[in-house]
Amino acid sequence: VQLVESGGGLVQPGGSLRLSCTASGRTLSSGTTAWFRQAPGKDREFVAVIGWYGTNPYYADAVKGRFTITEDSARNTVNLQMNSLKPEDTAVYYCAADNSRIILASIWNPDNYAYWGQGTQVTVSS
């Protein structure tokens, strides 16, 4: 199983980026897919999830209303549309997936995801 992220880069505050996570070796829509991020010197933190045990995508409070996670089953891809970006969004963004439908209490924990991408850098700076 391989997850490959793309779409990172440098953007000014208030700008937008779209990250993509494409899988090979498994069907993303059959389980849970999430985005995490890690800033220098900080722990990896949950950003958003789709396909978990609940019905709708779920977001961290820090990105709610600005980020949107969607699934493109035809391309076996999960996208993260990031709008109104802030300098504090600067981090390496990772795609994570698991074969199970993870419950709400567990979506925050990186240890519950079996598969990870290599990460893509997002820098928000003027």
CYANA upper distance limits for C-alpha pairs under 8 A (distance plus 0.5 A):
  1 VAL  CA     23 ALA  CA      7.68
  1 VAL  CA     24 SER  CA      6.22
  1 VAL  CA     25 GLY  CA      4.97
  1 VAL  CA     26 ARG  CA      6.70
  1 VAL  CA    115 TYR  CA      7.73
  2 GLN  CA     23 ALA  CA      6.18
  2 GLN  CA     24 SER  CA      5.77
  2 GLN  CA     25 GLY  CA      7.02
  2 GLN  CA    115 TYR  CA      7.97
  2 GLN  CA    116 TRP  CA      8.13
  2 GLN  CA    117 GLY  CA      7.50
  3 LEU  CA     21 CYS  CA      6.83
  3 LEU  CA     22 THR  CA      6.18
  3 LEU  CA     23 ALA  CA      5.12
  3 LEU  CA     24 SER  CA      7.15
  3 LEU  CA     95 CYS  CA      7.56
  3 LEU  CA     96 ALA  CA      8.25
  3 LEU  CA    115 TYR  CA      7.78
  3 LEU  CA    116 TRP  CA      6.65
  3 LEU  CA    117 GLY  CA      5.09
  3 LEU  CA    118 GLN  CA      8.14
  4 VAL  CA     20 SER  CA      8.46
  4 VAL  CA     21 CYS  CA      5.95
  4 VAL  CA     22 THR  CA      5.81
  4 VAL  CA     23 ALA  CA      7.02
  4 VAL  CA     95 CYS  CA      8.28
  4 VAL  CA    117 GLY  CA      5.82
  4 VAL  CA    118 GLN  CA      7.29
  4 VAL  CA    119 GLY  CA      8.39
  5 GLU  CA     19 LEU  CA      7.39
  5 GLU  CA     20 SER  CA      5.97
  5 GLU  CA     21 CYS  CA      4.94
  5 GLU  CA     22 THR  CA      7.07
  5 GLU  CA     94 TYR  CA      7.73
  5 GLU  CA     95 CYS  CA      7.14
  5 GLU  CA    117 GLY  CA      6.78
  5 GLU  CA    118 GLN  CA      7.59
  5 GLU  CA    119 GLY  CA      6.67
  5 GLU  CA    120 THR  CA      6.66
  6 SER  CA     19 LEU  CA      6.17
  6 SER  CA     20 SER  CA      5.75
  6 SER  CA     21 CYS  CA      7.11
  6 SER  CA    120 THR  CA      6.85
  7 GLY  CA     17 LEU  CA      7.49
  7 GLY  CA     18 ARG  CA      6.31
  7 GLY  CA     19 LEU  CA      4.98
  7 GLY  CA     20 SER  CA      6.72
  7 GLY  CA    120 THR  CA      7.87
  8 GLY  CA     17 LEU  CA      7.57
  8 GLY  CA     18 ARG  CA      7.99
  8 GLY  CA     19 LEU  CA      6.70
  8 GLY  CA    120 THR  CA      5.87
  8 GLY  CA    121 GLN  CA      5.79
  8 GLY  CA    122 VAL  CA      5.46
  8 GLY  CA    123 THR  CA      8.46
  9 GLY  CA     17 LEU  CA      8.39
  9 GLY  CA    120 THR  CA      8.48
  9 GLY  CA    121 GLN  CA      6.63
  9 GLY  CA    122 VAL  CA      5.54
  9 GLY  CA    123 THR  CA      6.61
 10 LEU  CA    122 VAL  CA      6.66
 10 LEU  CA    123 THR  CA      5.22
 10 LEU  CA    124 VAL  CA      6.43
 10 LEU  CA    125 SER  CA      7.66
 11 VAL  CA     15 GLY  CA      6.49
 11 VAL  CA     16 SER  CA      7.64
 11 VAL  CA     17 LEU  CA      8.09
 11 VAL  CA    122 VAL  CA      8.38
 11 VAL  CA    123 THR  CA      6.80
 11 VAL  CA    124 VAL  CA      5.51
 11 VAL  CA    125 SER  CA      6.80
 11 VAL  CA    126 SER  CA      8.15
 12 GLN  CA     85 LEU  CA      8.17
 12 GLN  CA    124 VAL  CA      5.90
 12 GLN  CA    125 SER  CA      5.52
 12 GLN  CA    126 SER  CA      5.49
 13 PRO  CA     84 SER  CA      7.48
 13 PRO  CA     85 LEU  CA      5.88
 13 PRO  CA     86 LYS  CA      5.59
 13 PRO  CA     87 PRO  CA      6.83
 13 PRO  CA    124 VAL  CA      6.24
 13 PRO  CA    125 SER  CA      6.51
 13 PRO  CA    126 SER  CA      7.00
 14 GLY  CA     83 ASN  CA      7.54
 14 GLY  CA     84 SER  CA      4.65
 14 GLY  CA     85 LEU  CA      5.36
 14 GLY  CA     86 LYS  CA      6.89
 15 GLY  CA     83 ASN  CA      6.66
 15 GLY  CA     84 SER  CA      5.98
 15 GLY  CA     85 LEU  CA      5.99
 16 SER  CA     81 GLN  CA      7.99
 16 SER  CA     82 MET  CA      5.90
 16 SER  CA     83 ASN  CA      4.90
 16 SER  CA     84 SER  CA      6.74
 16 SER  CA     85 LEU  CA      6.68
 17 LEU  CA     81 GLN  CA      6.70
 17 LEU  CA     82 MET  CA      5.74
 17 LEU  CA     83 ASN  CA      7.24
 18 ARG  CA     79 ASN  CA      7.27
 18 ARG  CA     80 LEU  CA      6.07
 18 ARG  CA     81 GLN  CA      4.90
 18 ARG  CA     82 MET  CA      6.37
 19 LEU  CA     79 ASN  CA      6.06
 19 LEU  CA     80 LEU  CA      5.50
 19 LEU  CA     81 GLN  CA      6.93
 19 LEU  CA     82 MET  CA      8.35
 20 SER  CA     77 THR  CA      7.07
 20 SER  CA     78 VAL  CA      6.31
 20 SER  CA     79 ASN  CA      4.89
 20 SER  CA     80 LEU  CA      6.86
 21 CYS  CA     77 THR  CA      5.88
 21 CYS  CA     78 VAL  CA      5.65
 21 CYS  CA     79 ASN  CA      6.70
 21 CYS  CA     95 CYS  CA      6.67
 21 CYS  CA    117 GLY  CA      8.44
 22 THR  CA     75 ARG  CA      8.06
 22 THR  CA     76 ASN  CA      6.51
 22 THR  CA     77 THR  CA      4.92
 22 THR  CA     78 VAL  CA      7.16
 23 ALA  CA     27 THR  CA      7.62
 23 ALA  CA     28 LEU  CA      7.26
 23 ALA  CA     76 ASN  CA      6.58
 23 ALA  CA     77 THR  CA      6.97
 24 SER  CA     76 ASN  CA      8.50
 27 THR  CA     31 GLY  CA      8.22
 27 THR  CA     76 ASN  CA      6.80
 28 LEU  CA     32 THR  CA      7.58
 28 LEU  CA     33 THR  CA      7.20
 28 LEU  CA     73 SER  CA      8.07
 28 LEU  CA     76 ASN  CA      6.51
 28 LEU  CA     77 THR  CA      7.62
 28 LEU  CA     78 VAL  CA      8.19
 28 LEU  CA     97 ALA  CA      7.83
 29 SER  CA     51 GLY  CA      7.09
 29 SER  CA     71 GLU  CA      7.91
 29 SER  CA     73 SER  CA      6.95
 29 SER  CA     76 ASN  CA      7.96
 30 SER  CA     51 GLY  CA      8.14
 30 SER  CA     99 ASN  CA      7.20
 30 SER  CA    100 SER  CA      8.35
 31 GLY  CA     51 GLY  CA      6.34
 31 GLY  CA     52 TRP  CA      7.45
 31 GLY  CA     97 ALA  CA      7.76
 31 GLY  CA     98 ASP  CA      6.30
 31 GLY  CA     99 ASN  CA      5.03
 31 GLY  CA    100 SER  CA      5.51
 31 GLY  CA    101 ARG  CA      5.85
 32 THR  CA     49 VAL  CA      7.66
 32 THR  CA     50 ILE  CA      6.51
 32 THR  CA     51 GLY  CA      5.02
 32 THR  CA     52 TRP  CA      5.34
 32 THR  CA     97 ALA  CA      6.02
 32 THR  CA     98 ASP  CA      5.78
 32 THR  CA     99 ASN  CA      6.99
 32 THR  CA    100 SER  CA      6.74
 32 THR  CA    101 ARG  CA      5.89
 32 THR  CA    102 ILE  CA      6.88
 33 THR  CA     49 VAL  CA      6.25
 33 THR  CA     50 ILE  CA      6.00
 33 THR  CA     51 GLY  CA      6.78
 33 THR  CA     52 TRP  CA      7.94
 33 THR  CA     78 VAL  CA      7.93
 33 THR  CA     95 CYS  CA      7.71
 33 THR  CA     96 ALA  CA      6.18
 33 THR  CA     97 ALA  CA      4.80
 33 THR  CA     98 ASP  CA      7.09
 34 ALA  CA     46 PHE  CA      8.26
 34 ALA  CA     47 VAL  CA      7.88
 34 ALA  CA     48 ALA  CA      6.04
 34 ALA  CA     49 VAL  CA      4.55
 34 ALA  CA     50 ILE  CA      6.75
 34 ALA  CA     95 CYS  CA      6.38
 34 ALA  CA     96 ALA  CA      5.66
 34 ALA  CA     97 ALA  CA      6.73
 35 TRP  CA     46 PHE  CA      6.99
 35 TRP  CA     47 VAL  CA      5.88
 35 TRP  CA     48 ALA  CA      5.84
 35 TRP  CA     49 VAL  CA      6.90
 35 TRP  CA     80 LEU  CA      8.32
 35 TRP  CA     93 TYR  CA      7.27
 35 TRP  CA     94 TYR  CA      6.11
 35 TRP  CA     95 CYS  CA      5.21
 35 TRP  CA     96 ALA  CA      6.58
 36 PHE  CA     44 ARG  CA      6.95
 36 PHE  CA     45 GLU  CA      5.87
 36 PHE  CA     46 PHE  CA      4.98
 36 PHE  CA     47 VAL  CA      5.53
 36 PHE  CA     48 ALA  CA      7.66
 36 PHE  CA     93 TYR  CA      6.26
 36 PHE  CA     94 TYR  CA      5.64
 36 PHE  CA     95 CYS  CA      6.96
 36 PHE  CA     96 ALA  CA      7.83
 36 PHE  CA    110 PRO  CA      8.50
 37 ARG  CA     44 ARG  CA      6.01
 37 ARG  CA     45 GLU  CA      5.90
 37 ARG  CA     46 PHE  CA      7.12
 37 ARG  CA     47 VAL  CA      7.24
 37 ARG  CA     91 ALA  CA      6.31
 37 ARG  CA     92 VAL  CA      5.93
 37 ARG  CA     93 TYR  CA      4.75
 37 ARG  CA     94 TYR  CA      6.31
 38 GLN  CA     42 LYS  CA      6.78
 38 GLN  CA     43 ASP  CA      6.54
 38 GLN  CA     44 ARG  CA      4.90
 38 GLN  CA     45 GLU  CA      6.72
 38 GLN  CA     91 ALA  CA      5.68
 38 GLN  CA     92 VAL  CA      5.78
 38 GLN  CA     93 TYR  CA      7.07
 39 ALA  CA     43 ASP  CA      7.89
 39 ALA  CA     44 ARG  CA      7.96
 39 ALA  CA     90 THR  CA      7.06
 39 ALA  CA     91 ALA  CA      4.76
 39 ALA  CA     92 VAL  CA      6.85
 40 PRO  CA     91 ALA  CA      7.69
 44 ARG  CA    110 PRO  CA      8.12
 45 GLU  CA    108 TRP  CA      7.92
 45 GLU  CA    110 PRO  CA      8.49
 46 PHE  CA     60 ALA  CA      7.05
 46 PHE  CA    107 ILE  CA      8.24
 46 PHE  CA    108 TRP  CA      5.89
 46 PHE  CA    109 ASN  CA      8.01
 46 PHE  CA    110 PRO  CA      8.24
 47 VAL  CA     59 TYR  CA      6.39
 47 VAL  CA     60 ALA  CA      5.68
 47 VAL  CA     63 VAL  CA      7.48
 48 ALA  CA     57 PRO  CA      7.64
 48 ALA  CA     58 TYR  CA      6.07
 48 ALA  CA     59 TYR  CA      4.85
 48 ALA  CA     60 ALA  CA      6.66
 48 ALA  CA     69 ILE  CA      7.19
 49 VAL  CA     57 PRO  CA      6.11
 49 VAL  CA     58 TYR  CA      5.86
 49 VAL  CA     59 TYR  CA      7.14
 49 VAL  CA     69 ILE  CA      7.55
 49 VAL  CA    107 ILE  CA      7.93
 50 ILE  CA     56 ASN  CA      7.53
 50 ILE  CA     57 PRO  CA      5.16
 50 ILE  CA     58 TYR  CA      7.27
 50 ILE  CA     69 ILE  CA      7.35
 50 ILE  CA     70 THR  CA      7.74
 50 ILE  CA     71 GLU  CA      8.14
 51 GLY  CA     55 THR  CA      8.03
 51 GLY  CA     56 ASN  CA      8.31
 51 GLY  CA     57 PRO  CA      7.69
 51 GLY  CA    101 ARG  CA      7.08
 52 TRP  CA     57 PRO  CA      8.26
 52 TRP  CA    100 SER  CA      8.38
 52 TRP  CA    101 ARG  CA      5.08
 52 TRP  CA    102 ILE  CA      5.46
 52 TRP  CA    103 ILE  CA      6.86
 52 TRP  CA    104 LEU  CA      8.04
 52 TRP  CA    107 ILE  CA      8.25
 53 TYR  CA    101 ARG  CA      5.18
 53 TYR  CA    102 ILE  CA      5.85
 53 TYR  CA    103 ILE  CA      5.52
 53 TYR  CA    104 LEU  CA      7.53
 54 GLY  CA    103 ILE  CA      7.70
 54 GLY  CA    104 LEU  CA      7.80
 57 PRO  CA     69 ILE  CA      7.36
 59 TYR  CA     63 VAL  CA      7.09
 59 TYR  CA     64 LYS  CA      6.09
 59 TYR  CA     67 PHE  CA      8.50
 60 ALA  CA     64 LYS  CA      6.61
 63 VAL  CA     67 PHE  CA      6.11
 66 ARG  CA     82 MET  CA      6.64
 66 ARG  CA     83 ASN  CA      5.66
 66 ARG  CA     84 SER  CA      6.61
 66 ARG  CA     85 LEU  CA      8.22
 67 PHE  CA     80 LEU  CA      7.18
 67 PHE  CA     81 GLN  CA      5.99
 67 PHE  CA     82 MET  CA      4.99
 67 PHE  CA     83 ASN  CA      6.53
 68 THR  CA     80 LEU  CA      6.12
 68 THR  CA     81 GLN  CA      5.56
 68 THR  CA     82 MET  CA      7.14
 69 ILE  CA     78 VAL  CA      7.56
 69 ILE  CA     79 ASN  CA      6.13
 69 ILE  CA     80 LEU  CA      5.04
 69 ILE  CA     81 GLN  CA      6.88
 70 THR  CA     78 VAL  CA      6.20
 70 THR  CA     79 ASN  CA      5.79
 70 THR  CA     80 LEU  CA      7.10
 71 GLU  CA     76 ASN  CA      8.18
 71 GLU  CA     77 THR  CA      6.53
 71 GLU  CA     78 VAL  CA      4.95
 71 GLU  CA     79 ASN  CA      6.79
 72 ASP  CA     76 ASN  CA      6.39
 72 ASP  CA     77 THR  CA      5.66
 72 ASP  CA     78 VAL  CA      6.52
 72 ASP  CA     79 ASN  CA      8.17
 73 SER  CA     77 THR  CA      6.92
 85 LEU  CA     89 ASP  CA      6.99
 85 LEU  CA    124 VAL  CA      7.24
 86 LYS  CA     90 THR  CA      8.09
 86 LYS  CA    124 VAL  CA      6.63
 87 PRO  CA    123 THR  CA      7.87
 87 PRO  CA    124 VAL  CA      5.21
 87 PRO  CA    125 SER  CA      6.35
 88 GLU  CA    124 VAL  CA      8.09
 89 ASP  CA    122 VAL  CA      8.07
 89 ASP  CA    123 THR  CA      7.97
 89 ASP  CA    124 VAL  CA      7.19
 90 THR  CA    121 GLN  CA      8.30
 90 THR  CA    122 VAL  CA      5.90
 90 THR  CA    123 THR  CA      5.10
 90 THR  CA    124 VAL  CA      5.95
 91 ALA  CA    121 GLN  CA      6.57
 91 ALA  CA    122 VAL  CA      6.03
 91 ALA  CA    123 THR  CA      7.12
 92 VAL  CA    119 GLY  CA      6.34
 92 VAL  CA    120 THR  CA      5.86
 92 VAL  CA    121 GLN  CA      4.84
 92 VAL  CA    122 VAL  CA      6.48
 93 TYR  CA    119 GLY  CA      5.78
 93 TYR  CA    120 THR  CA      5.78
 93 TYR  CA    121 GLN  CA      6.71
 93 TYR  CA    122 VAL  CA      7.45
 94 TYR  CA    116 TRP  CA      7.43
 94 TYR  CA    117 GLY  CA      6.38
 94 TYR  CA    118 GLN  CA      7.20
 94 TYR  CA    119 GLY  CA      4.91
 94 TYR  CA    120 THR  CA      7.13
 95 CYS  CA    116 TRP  CA      6.31
 95 CYS  CA    117 GLY  CA      5.84
 95 CYS  CA    119 GLY  CA      7.49
 96 ALA  CA    113 TYR  CA      6.54
 96 ALA  CA    114 ALA  CA      7.94
 96 ALA  CA    115 TYR  CA      6.04
 96 ALA  CA    116 TRP  CA      5.03
 96 ALA  CA    117 GLY  CA      7.02
 97 ALA  CA    113 TYR  CA      5.98
 97 ALA  CA    114 ALA  CA      6.75
 97 ALA  CA    115 TYR  CA      5.61
 97 ALA  CA    116 TRP  CA      7.05
 98 ASP  CA    102 ILE  CA      8.42
 98 ASP  CA    112 ASN  CA      8.04
 98 ASP  CA    113 TYR  CA      5.44
 98 ASP  CA    114 ALA  CA      5.69
 98 ASP  CA    115 TYR  CA      6.72
 99 ASN  CA    114 ALA  CA      8.29
102 ILE  CA    106 SER  CA      6.83
102 ILE  CA    107 ILE  CA      6.61
102 ILE  CA    112 ASN  CA      8.35
103 ILE  CA    107 ILE  CA      6.88
104 LEU  CA    108 TRP  CA      8.40
106 SER  CA    112 ASN  CA      7.38
107 ILE  CA    112 ASN  CA      7.76
109 ASN  CA    113 TYR  CA      8.41
